[in-house]
Amino acid sequence: PSSAPAPKPAETVASDKTPAAVPASPKTDYDRALKKLGAEMDFYRKRLKNDQPSALNTTQLAMAHVGRAQLTGEIEDYDIAAKLLEDAFKLSGPGSGPYMERSGLHSSLHRFKAAEADLDSAAKAVILLPKQKQAIALGRGDIALQYGDYAAATKHFAEAQTFGETHGVVFRHAVVAKHGADFDKAHELLASVIKKLPKKGQVTAFYHLQRGLLDL
């Protein structure tokens, strides 16, 4: 086990800051999403306060803060998430930890070299499930897109597709098509995802938005 001291429950719960108010009665998808994230944070804070601190619960709380940061634009939530992920690594065994989650956090903050390093660490795990292998390939492809290396991105997304054609995989192919000015293909790919989604909801709205952006 790691020689680093495990954070006390109070230290983890001490990161309970609320830069964004949670509506009492949500009326929009945004409000509902914000309230859901607030409920998740409350749940994991209570788990960390009442139970033995664990890497899993600490990571889940961190990712709820990342989700709220992405929703509200509050940078403070990213800072809280980074500290919580540090705590999660201290609670993890040697060579293990929330590498994928921290890679996602780095990518959100455009720290692509650090994101790549965490993907490399995640890929060294002795046992990787197909879903995890797909997530690593998608992460590498996303970073390649940021660098403008569309050939590498296409290669990584094709690798991800070998583990299953998820909405996320199809969306990435649509992004590549868009950057290649193949807007018809991008529309077709996004439409194929929308057909499989509920008529309403945040995810469905996201894909409709992406189709709309193609026509700007």
Salt bridges, closest charged atoms under 4 A:
ASP16 OD1 - ARG45 NH2 3.05
ASP29 OD1 - ARG32 NH2 2.78
ASP42 OD1 - ARG45 NH1 3.17
ASP51 OD2 - ARG47 NE 3.21
GLU76 OE2 - LYS17 NZ 3.80
ASP77 OD1 - HIS65 ND1 2.56
ASP77 OD2 - ARG68 NE 2.91
ASP87 OD1 - LYS83 NZ 2.95
ASP118 OD1 - ARG102 NH2 2.78
ASP118 OD2 - HIS106 NE2 3.67
ASP120 OD1 - ARG140 NH1 2.89
ASP142 OD2 - ARG172 NH2 2.79
ASP215 OD1 - HIS187 NE2 3.00
